[in-house]
């Protein structure tokens, strides 16, 4: 199990895949919390142009800066392609939100040197460590 406190303590930039501008969506509330906690949030959603005052990108590879954590708010079947993209961009970690589980993709990410958190809420974990 990765050291969540160390990961959250060292991370600065979080790409939130599936981030919605709809305030009632869990992705929006979680990203807003993390932004207020001091993290830079980069939305990844081809259906959005801007969320929480940040430019949204269609895919991870379009982001022009280094990403520490790829936070996934997509169904589990989309995880393998997101892990492949995270490996390509040199992300430090994959974070699959509650209900998002994909063991084979997690193992591939670990084999490539990424830390993997699965089926946990980044907001809850951050709040627990405060």
N, C-alpha and C positions, 0 to 999 in steps of 0.2 A: 504494500500500500504506500503510495507516495506521501510525502510529508506536506499536507495541505497548507499548514501554516507557513512553511518555507516557500512554497509555490506562490501563495497569495502575497507573501511579504516581498518577494523579489519581482513579481510581475508588475508591469506598468501599462501595457496595452493589451486589451481584450477585443478580439474580433467576435462579434455575436452573430452567428449564422442563424437566420430566420427572425432577426429583430424586426418587429412591426411598429409602425407609428401609432397603431391603435392602442390607446392607453389601457384598455381593459385586458389586453393580452399579457400573459405571464412574462414573455420576453421583454416587453416594454418596462414593466415594473422592476424586474431584476436588473436590467441594464441601467435604468435610471438610478437605482440604489447604488450600483457599483460605480457609476460616474460620480455621484455625490461622495462616495467613499474615497475618491481621488484617482480612480483608474481612467485611462483614456479608453473610450468605447468607440469601436469602429463597426458600424452596421454592415452586414452582408445579407442583402436581399435584392434580387433583381427587380422586384416590384416597388421598391422605395427609392427615392432620390436623396432624402435626408431624414434622419431620425435623431432626436435629442440634440439637434444642432450640429450633427456630424454628417458628412457626405456618406451616402450608402454606396457600396460596391456590389456588383452583380455576383462576383465570385472571389474567393480568397486570393487567387493569383493576381487580381487587379489592384490589390492594396499596395501602395508604393513604399511601405515601411515595414520594419520587423514586427512580428506579432509574438507576444509571449504566450497567450492562451487563446485557443479556438474554442469558444463556448457554443455548444450545439443545441439549438431549439428546433430540431427537425426530427421527423420520425426515424426510428432505428434503421430502416432500410436505406436511408440516405447516408448513413455514417461511413461506409467504406470509401465512397468517393470523396468525402470530406477529409478523411484521414489521409488519403493519397495526396490531396491538395495541401494539407497541413505539413506533410513530409516534404513536399516540393518547395514550399516557401520557408522551411526551416523553423517552424513554430516550436516553442518549448514544450507545450502541453496541449492535450485534448481534454475538454471538459464536457461530458455528456450530462445534460440536465436530468432531473428526476423522470423516470419512465423511459429514458433513452438508454438502450443496452445493445451492444453488438460485440460479443466476445472475440470473434475472429479479427475484426477491425482493431479492437483494443490491443490484441496481441501483435498485430502488424505495426501499430504505432509504437508499442514498447520496444519491439525489435529494432525499430529505426531510431531509438533513443529518446522518444517523447515520453513525458509523464502522462498518465491516463487516470482521470477521475471519471467514474461511470455511475449513473443513476443517483446523482446527488445535486442539490441546488447550491450554486455558488453563493447566492445571497445568504442562505441559511448557514452555510459553512463560514462565511465571512463574519456574520453576526455572532456566531458561536465563539469565534476566536477573539472578538473585541474585548 
